Amino acid sequence: MLECTSFTKLDCRIVGNQRSLASVQLLLRLTVLASLLPRTVSAQGGHRSSDVFEIGAQAIGVVTHESPAIHGRALTEGYLTQPMIMGQFDPWGSLLSLKGTLNFEGATIKRGELNAGIYGEGYIDRRHPHTYLHEMVLTSERRFGGDGTSGVSITVGKGFAPFGTDDPMVRPFEKYPINHHLAQILERAVAIGALHAGSWIFEGGAFNGDEPTSPGDTPNRNRYWDSWSGRVTFVPWPQGEFQTSYARVKSPENPDGGGADQRKQSASIRLEDAQHSGYALLEWAHTGDYVGSTRSFAYTSLLAETWARYDRLNGALRIERTERPDEQRLVDAFRTQVPATDLSIAGRSRWTIITARAAASLVNNRAISFEPFAELARARVSPILRPSGFDPRQFYGSDRIWSVSVGAKLAFGMSHMRMGRYGAAVATKPESGMSGMKMEDM
């Protein structure tokens, strides 16, 4: 990882170890290999024309300047972030398909990525790296109806629980919204059933409640299926989507169990134009921490974002207002204790963040895409209750934080569509409609 202490005096150094550098080299080799492979491989004998195997890869190089980041100091850091290899294998069409995503952030952003206000999995004000096996699910689907949009499916493996909105990784912005742990439930051992009937989609799933504790962590076997969620989606027309979901998650922050449980709610409206050149998302999410039947803390988030493309240029705007816990920090001020103790929450704060993005698709085709971008964010933070054990002005040096990120995204091969829905839960057939923006479009 490249770390710089200032913009004006570009004082940078490589932070990492040989293992991290080797992982980055391996990723680069694999992405080159992916670019040389054909995008799809068809079934032998020509018995069907649909794609059998697809592979792709992506990575984002970014430099972020944040002021103030901590104790009145500005920080400038550079990363190779969101390095992923994706694949989809459909040997028998929708009857049986395998979908997987490998994520190498454990090697490239082990210390976390500067992202003011974000929290989760022992990181705070830095986005945590996701697990190496980000997603690996097997889906069996049966479509019916004259237009082929209705159907049923069963999905098992490791991936996204049927709750909330799309993973921010496949939305336009490089910086994550800070409501990530309120609005999505991911990297779990999941078993999901989905029914698509006309304009309605119903999903129900069971999964392990414990969150990952490191990039190499796997779901605890003794926690399988101790949590559940359900989601209902209404699709009144091909470019409109309304969803609401509910989840009960057992002891997410304590892998051994016995920690506070969570009851989560989500609702959203997503609209997209017919040409897939723009979309808008309005999202509400709420999480309550419970000890038995008694609620101890509650956090709410409101988010609105929009994205539009014109020729090779595209831009996006996001406004977010999210409440988060302010947990006691370790010697490394960007880390918190895992598992958290009952007395680790020093207060709650409310974050209002406005983020704007501009980007240009210099190369954009079915084989490769290259997109430079810039993002500017302004965050305002304030305690929800006074007095509070956490004073933003004292900790950061100000209750207003500015962030500038400049970088480029490089992607090869297949486009990973919307993450978080499987089989019949995809609003329409994958090749059309609300299957979502392709990653090279963002």
C-alpha positions as CSV (number, residue, x, y, z in Angstrom):
1,M,0.0,0.0,0.0
2,L,1.2,3.5,-0.8
3,E,1.0,6.0,2.1
4,C,1.6,9.7,1.8
5,T,1.6,12.2,4.7
6,S,0.8,15.3,2.6
7,F,-0.1,16.5,-0.9
8,T,2.3,19.4,-1.1
9,K,5.3,17.4,0.1
10,L,4.7,14.0,-1.6
11,D,6.2,11.9,1.2
12,C,5.2,8.4,0.3
13,R,6.3,4.9,1.2
14,I,5.2,1.3,0.5
15,V,3.5,-0.3,3.4
16,G,3.1,-4.0,3.3
17,N,5.1,-7.2,3.2
18,Q,6.4,-9.7,0.7
19,R,3.2,-11.8,0.9
20,S,1.1,-8.7,0.0
21,L,3.4,-7.8,-2.9
22,A,3.3,-11.4,-4.2
23,S,-0.5,-11.4,-4.0
24,V,-0.7,-8.2,-6.0
25,Q,1.7,-9.6,-8.7
26,L,-0.5,-12.8,-8.9
27,L,-3.6,-10.6,-9.3
28,L,-2.0,-8.6,-12.1
29,R,-1.0,-11.9,-13.9
30,L,-4.5,-13.3,-13.6
31,T,-6.1,-10.1,-14.9
32,V,-3.8,-10.2,-17.9
33,L,-4.7,-13.9,-18.4
34,A,-8.4,-13.0,-18.2
35,S,-8.0,-10.3,-20.8
36,L,-6.4,-12.9,-23.2
37,L,-9.2,-15.5,-22.6
38,P,-12.3,-15.4,-24.8
39,R,-15.1,-13.8,-22.9
40,T,-17.4,-16.8,-23.3
41,V,-17.1,-20.4,-24.1
42,S,-20.1,-22.1,-25.7
43,A,-21.4,-25.6,-25.1
44,Q,-19.7,-28.3,-27.1
45,G,-21.5,-29.6,-30.2
46,G,-23.4,-26.4,-30.7
47,H,-26.6,-27.7,-29.0
48,R,-27.2,-24.3,-27.4
49,S,-26.0,-20.8,-28.1
50,S,-26.1,-19.3,-24.6
51,D,-22.8,-18.7,-22.7
52,V,-21.4,-21.5,-20.6
53,F,-18.4,-20.0,-19.0
54,E,-17.5,-16.3,-18.3
55,I,-14.6,-14.8,-16.5
56,G,-13.5,-11.3,-15.6
57,A,-11.3,-9.3,-13.4
58,Q,-11.1,-5.7,-12.1
59,A,-9.0,-3.5,-9.8
60,I,-9.1,0.2,-8.9
61,G,-6.0,2.3,-8.3
62,V,-6.9,5.3,-6.1
63,V,-5.3,8.1,-4.1
64,T,-7.3,9.6,-1.3
65,H,-6.7,12.9,0.6
66,E,-8.7,13.4,3.7
67,S,-8.7,16.5,5.9
68,P,-8.8,16.3,8.8
69,A,-8.5,12.5,9.2
70,I,-7.5,12.2,12.8
71,H,-6.4,14.7,15.6
72,G,-6.3,17.6,13.2
73,R,-4.0,15.8,10.7
74,A,-4.7,15.4,7.0
75,L,-3.7,12.1,5.5
76,T,-3.1,11.1,1.9
77,E,-2.9,7.4,1.0
78,G,-2.9,5.4,-2.2
79,Y,-4.3,1.9,-2.7
80,L,-5.0,-0.9,-5.1
81,T,-8.6,-1.5,-4.0
82,Q,-11.4,-3.8,-5.1
83,P,-9.1,-6.3,-6.9
84,M,-11.4,-9.1,-7.9
85,I,-11.6,-12.1,-10.2
86,M,-15.2,-13.1,-11.1
87,G,-16.5,-16.2,-12.9
88,Q,-19.8,-17.8,-13.8
89,F,-20.3,-21.3,-15.1
90,D,-23.6,-22.5,-16.6
91,P,-23.1,-26.0,-17.9
92,W,-26.8,-26.8,-17.9
93,G,-28.2,-23.3,-18.4
94,S,-30.4,-22.0,-15.6
95,L,-30.9,-25.6,-14.3
96,L,-27.6,-25.4,-12.5
97,S,-25.2,-22.5,-12.4
98,L,-22.1,-21.6,-10.4
99,K,-21.1,-18.0,-9.6
100,G,-18.0,-16.9,-7.7
101,T,-16.0,-13.8,-6.8
102,L,-12.5,-13.8,-5.3
103,N,-11.5,-10.6,-3.6
104,F,-7.8,-9.8,-2.8
105,E,-8.3,-6.7,-0.6
106,G,-6.9,-8.7,2.3
107,A,-3.5,-8.3,0.6
108,T,-3.9,-4.8,-0.8
109,I,-5.8,-2.8,1.9
110,K,-5.0,-4.9,5.0
111,R,-4.8,-1.7,7.1
112,G,-8.1,-0.5,5.7
113,E,-9.0,2.2,3.2
114,L,-9.6,5.8,4.3
115,N,-13.3,6.3,4.3
116,A,-14.5,8.9,6.9
117,G,-17.5,7.6,9.0
118,I,-17.5,4.0,7.9
119,Y,-17.2,1.2,10.4
120,G,-17.5,-2.5,10.8
121,E,-15.5,-5.8,11.5
122,G,-13.1,-4.0,13.8
123,Y,-12.3,-1.0,11.5
124,I,-13.6,2.5,12.0
125,D,-13.1,5.5,9.6
126,R,-11.4,2.9,7.3
127,R,-13.2,0.5,5.1
128,H,-12.3,-3.1,6.0
129,P,-11.0,-5.6,3.4
130,H,-13.5,-8.2,2.4
131,T,-12.8,-11.9,2.6
132,Y,-10.8,-13.6,-0.2
133,L,-13.8,-15.9,-1.0
134,H,-16.3,-13.1,-1.4
135,E,-18.9,-15.1,-3.1
136,M,-19.4,-18.7,-4.3
137,V,-23.0,-19.9,-4.8
138,L,-24.7,-22.7,-6.7
139,T,-28.1,-21.9,-8.1
140,S,-30.8,-24.1,-9.6
141,E,-33.5,-22.2,-11.4
142,R,-36.7,-23.0,-13.3
143,R,-38.3,-20.2,-15.4
144,F,-41.9,-20.3,-16.6
145,G,-44.5,-18.1,-18.2
146,G,-44.7,-16.8,-21.7
147,D,-42.0,-14.2,-21.3
148,G,-39.7,-16.3,-19.2
149,T,-39.5,-13.7,-16.4
150,S,-41.3,-15.7,-13.7
151,G,-39.7,-18.7,-12.0
152,V,-38.4,-20.3,-8.8
153,S,-34.9,-21.0,-7.7
154,I,-32.8,-22.4,-4.9
155,T,-29.3,-21.0,-4.0
156,V,-26.7,-22.4,-1.6
157,G,-23.1,-21.4,-0.9
158,K,-21.4,-18.3,0.4
159,G,-22.7,-14.9,-0.6
160,F,-25.4,-12.3,0.1
161,A,-28.4,-12.9,2.3
162,P,-31.7,-11.7,0.8
163,F,-31.7,-8.3,2.5
164,G,-31.4,-4.7,1.5
165,T,-29.9,-3.2,-1.6
166,D,-27.1,-3.9,-4.0
167,D,-23.5,-4.2,-2.8
168,P,-21.8,-0.8,-3.1
169,M,-19.0,-2.5,-5.0
170,V,-21.2,-2.6,-8.1
171,R,-22.6,0.9,-7.7
172,P,-20.9,3.9,-9.2
173,F,-18.8,5.3,-6.3
174,E,-15.4,4.0,-5.3
175,K,-16.0,5.2,-1.7
176,Y,-18.5,3.1,0.1
177,P,-21.5,4.7,1.9
178,I,-21.1,4.3,5.7
179,N,-24.4,2.5,6.0
180,H,-22.8,-0.7,4.5
181,H,-23.4,-2.8,7.6
182,L,-26.9,-1.4,8.0
183,A,-28.0,-1.9,4.4
184,Q,-26.5,-5.2,3.3
185,I,-25.7,-8.7,4.8
186,L,-22.9,-10.4,2.9
187,E,-20.2,-13.0,3.0
188,R,-22.4,-15.6,4.8
189,A,-23.1,-19.2,4.3
190,V,-26.6,-18.9,2.7
191,A,-29.5,-21.1,1.7
192,I,-32.0,-19.0,-0.3
193,G,-35.3,-19.8,-2.0
194,A,-36.8,-17.3,-4.4
195,L,-40.2,-17.1,-6.2
196,H,-40.8,-14.7,-9.1
197,A,-44.5,-14.4,-10.0
198,G,-45.6,-11.6,-12.4
199,S,-44.5,-8.3,-10.9
200,W,-43.6,-9.8,-7.5
201,I,-40.4,-11.4,-6.2
202,F,-40.3,-13.2,-2.8
203,E,-37.1,-14.4,-1.2
204,G,-36.4,-16.1,2.1
205,G,-33.0,-17.3,3.4
206,A,-31.1,-18.7,6.3
207,F,-27.5,-17.9,7.1
208,N,-24.8,-17.7,9.8
209,G,-25.0,-14.6,11.9
210,D,-21.3,-14.1,12.6
211,E,-19.5,-11.5,10.6
212,P,-16.0,-12.3,9.3
213,T,-13.1,-11.4,11.6
214,S,-10.4,-11.4,8.9
215,P,-10.0,-11.7,5.1
216,G,-9.2,-15.4,5.5
217,D,-12.1,-16.1,7.9
218,T,-14.8,-18.6,7.0
219,P,-18.3,-18.9,8.5
220,N,-18.4,-20.8,11.8
221,R,-20.0,-24.2,11.3
222,N,-21.7,-24.1,14.6
223,R,-23.4,-20.8,13.5
224,Y,-24.9,-22.1,10.2
225,W,-28.6,-21.2,9.7
226,D,-28.9,-19.4,13.1
227,S,-30.2,-16.2,11.4
228,W,-32.8,-15.5,8.7
229,S,-34.1,-12.8,6.4
230,G,-36.8,-12.2,3.9
231,R,-37.2,-9.7,1.0
232,V,-40.2,-8.7,-1.1
233,T,-39.7,-6.8,-4.4
234,F,-42.4,-5.3,-6.6
235,V,-41.4,-4.5,-10.2
236,P,-44.4,-2.6,-11.7
237,W,-42.5,-1.9,-14.9
238,P,-39.1,-3.1,-16.3
239,Q,-37.2,0.0,-15.1
240,G,-38.9,0.3,-11.6
241,E,-38.2,-1.6,-8.5
242,F,-39.6,-1.3,-4.9
243,Q,-38.2,-3.6,-2.2
244,T,-38.6,-4.1,1.5
245,S,-36.8,-6.6,3.7
246,Y,-36.4,-7.8,7.3
247,A,-33.7,-9.8,9.0
248,R,-32.9,-11.3,12.4
249,V,-29.2,-11.7,12.9
250,K,-27.8,-13.5,15.9
251,S,-24.7,-12.1,17.6
252,P,-23.0,-10.7,14.4
253,E,-20.1,-9.1,16.3
254,N,-19.2,-12.1,18.5
255,P,-18.4,-15.2,16.4
256,D,-18.8,-17.5,19.5
257,G,-22.3,-16.2,20.1
258,G,-23.7,-14.5,23.2
259,G,-23.4,-11.0,21.8
260,A,-26.2,-8.6,21.0
261,D,-28.5,-9.7,18.3
262,Q,-29.7,-7.4,15.5
263,R,-33.1,-6.8,13.9
264,K,-32.8,-5.1,10.6
265,Q,-35.2,-3.4,8.2
266,S,-34.7,-2.0,4.8
267,A,-36.8,-0.3,2.1
268,S,-35.8,1.2,-1.2
269,I,-36.9,2.5,-4.6
270,R,-34.7,2.0,-7.6
271,L,-35.5,3.6,-11.0
272,E,-33.5,3.1,-14.2
273,D,-34.0,4.6,-17.7
274,A,-34.7,2.3,-20.6
275,Q,-31.3,2.8,-22.2
276,H,-29.5,1.9,-18.9
277,S,-27.7,5.2,-19.1
278,G,-28.8,6.4,-15.7
279,Y,-30.5,5.4,-12.5
280,A,-31.7,6.7,-9.1
281,L,-31.8,5.0,-5.7
282,L,-33.6,6.0,-2.6
283,E,-32.9,3.9,0.5
284,W,-33.9,3.6,4.1
285,A,-32.3,1.2,6.5
286,H,-32.7,0.6,10.3
287,T,-30.8,-1.7,12.7
288,G,-31.6,-2.3,16.3
289,D,-29.3,-4.1,18.7
290,Y,-31.1,-6.4,21.1
291,V,-30.2,-8.2,24.3
292,G,-33.0,-10.7,24.6
293,S,-36.1,-8.8,23.9
294,T,-34.7,-5.5,25.1
295,R,-33.4,-3.0,22.5
296,S,-30.1,-1.4,23.6
297,F,-29.2,0.7,20.5
298,A,-30.7,1.7,17.2
299,Y,-29.2,3.2,14.0
300,T,-31.0,4.6,11.0
301,S,-29.8,5.5,7.6
302,L,-31.3,7.5,4.7
303,L,-29.5,7.5,1.3
304,A,-30.2,8.9,-2.1
305,E,-27.9,8.5,-5.1
306,T,-28.1,9.0,-8.8
307,W,-25.9,8.2,-11.8
308,A,-26.1,9.3,-15.4
309,R,-23.9,8.7,-18.5
310,Y,-23.6,10.8,-21.7
311,D,-21.4,9.4,-24.4
312,R,-18.0,8.6,-22.7
313,L,-18.6,10.8,-19.7
314,N,-20.6,9.9,-16.6
315,G,-21.3,11.5,-13.2
316,A,-23.0,10.6,-9.9
317,L,-24.2,12.3,-6.7
318,R,-24.9,10.7,-3.4
319,I,-26.4,12.2,-0.2
320,E,-26.3,10.1,2.9
321,R,-27.5,10.6,6.5
322,T,-26.5,7.7,8.7
323,E,-26.1,7.0,12.4
324,R,-23.3,4.8,13.7
325,P,-21.9,3.5,16.9
326,D,-18.7,5.2,18.2
327,E,-16.8,2.3,19.8
328,Q,-13.7,2.6,21.9
329,R,-10.5,2.5,19.8
330,L,-7.4,0.5,20.2
331,V,-3.8,1.9,20.1
332,D,-4.4,2.0,16.4
333,A,-7.1,4.7,16.4
334,F,-8.6,3.2,13.2
335,R,-9.4,-0.1,14.9
336,T,-11.9,-1.3,17.5
337,Q,-12.0,-4.4,19.6
338,V,-13.4,-7.6,18.1
339,P,-15.5,-9.0,19.6
340,A,-16.8,-5.8,21.2
341,T,-17.6,-5.7,24.9
342,D,-20.8,-4.5,26.5
343,L,-19.2,-1.2,27.5
344,S,-17.3,-0.6,24.2
345,I,-19.8,1.9,22.7
346,A,-18.8,5.4,23.9
347,G,-21.6,7.1,22.0
348,R,-23.5,7.5,18.8
349,S,-22.9,10.0,16.0
350,R,-24.9,11.2,13.0
351,W,-23.0,11.6,9.7
352,T,-24.3,13.7,6.8
353,I,-22.1,13.1,3.7
354,I,-22.5,14.6,0.2
355,T,-20.3,12.9,-2.5
356,A,-20.0,13.9,-6.1
357,R,-18.2,11.8,-8.8
358,A,-17.1,12.5,-12.4
359,A,-15.6,9.9,-14.7
360,A,-14.7,9.2,-18.3
361,S,-14.7,5.8,-20.1
362,L,-11.6,6.1,-22.2
363,V,-11.8,2.4,-23.2
364,N,-15.1,0.6,-23.0
365,N,-15.9,-2.6,-24.9
366,R,-16.7,-6.2,-24.2
367,A,-13.1,-7.2,-23.5
368,I,-11.7,-4.3,-21.5
369,S,-12.6,-1.0,-19.9
370,F,-10.6,1.8,-18.4
371,E,-12.2,4.6,-16.5
372,P,-10.3,7.5,-14.7
373,F,-12.5,9.2,-12.1
374,A,-12.5,11.8,-9.3
375,E,-14.7,12.0,-6.2
376,L,-15.2,14.8,-3.8
377,A,-17.0,14.3,-0.4
378,R,-17.9,16.6,2.4
379,A,-18.9,15.0,5.7
380,R,-20.5,16.6,8.8
381,V,-20.6,14.7,12.0
382,S,-22.3,15.4,15.3
383,P,-23.1,13.4,18.5
384,I,-26.7,12.2,18.7
385,L,-26.9,12.7,22.4
386,R,-25.1,15.2,24.6
387,P,-23.0,14.7,26.7
388,S,-21.4,11.9,24.8
389,G,-18.2,9.9,25.3
390,F,-17.2,10.7,21.7
391,D,-16.5,14.3,20.7
392,P,-15.9,14.6,16.9
393,R,-14.3,18.0,17.2
394,Q,-11.8,16.8,19.7
395,F,-11.0,13.5,17.9
396,Y,-10.9,14.7,14.3
397,G,-10.0,18.3,14.9
398,S,-13.3,19.5,13.2
399,D,-16.9,18.3,12.8
400,R,-16.5,18.8,9.0
401,I,-14.3,16.5,7.0
402,W,-13.3,16.9,3.3
403,S,-12.2,14.0,1.1
404,V,-10.8,13.9,-2.4
405,S,-10.1,10.7,-4.3
406,V,-8.5,10.4,-7.8
407,G,-7.9,7.1,-9.5
408,A,-8.8,4.8,-12.4
409,K,-10.7,1.5,-12.7
410,L,-9.4,-1.3,-15.0
411,A,-11.7,-4.2,-15.8
412,F,-11.4,-7.2,-18.1
413,G,-13.8,-9.8,-19.5
414,M,-17.3,-10.3,-18.1
415,S,-19.2,-7.6,-16.2
416,H,-20.3,-8.5,-12.7
417,M,-24.0,-7.5,-12.7
418,R,-25.9,-6.5,-9.6
419,M,-24.6,-8.3,-6.5
420,G,-27.0,-9.6,-3.9
421,R,-29.7,-11.4,-5.9
422,Y,-29.6,-14.9,-7.3
423,G,-31.7,-17.0,-9.7
424,A,-35.4,-16.0,-9.9
425,A,-34.7,-13.0,-7.6
426,V,-33.1,-11.2,-10.6
427,A,-35.9,-8.9,-11.7
428,T,-35.9,-9.9,-15.3
429,K,-34.0,-12.3,-17.5
430,P,-30.2,-11.6,-17.1
431,E,-29.7,-10.4,-20.6
432,S,-32.2,-7.5,-20.4
433,G,-34.2,-5.1,-18.3
434,M,-33.4,-4.5,-14.7
435,S,-30.4,-6.9,-14.6
436,G,-28.5,-3.8,-13.8
437,M,-25.8,-1.6,-15.1
438,K,-22.7,-3.3,-16.2
439,M,-19.6,-2.6,-14.3
440,E,-17.9,-0.9,-17.2
441,D,-20.8,1.5,-17.4
442,M,-20.0,2.9,-13.9
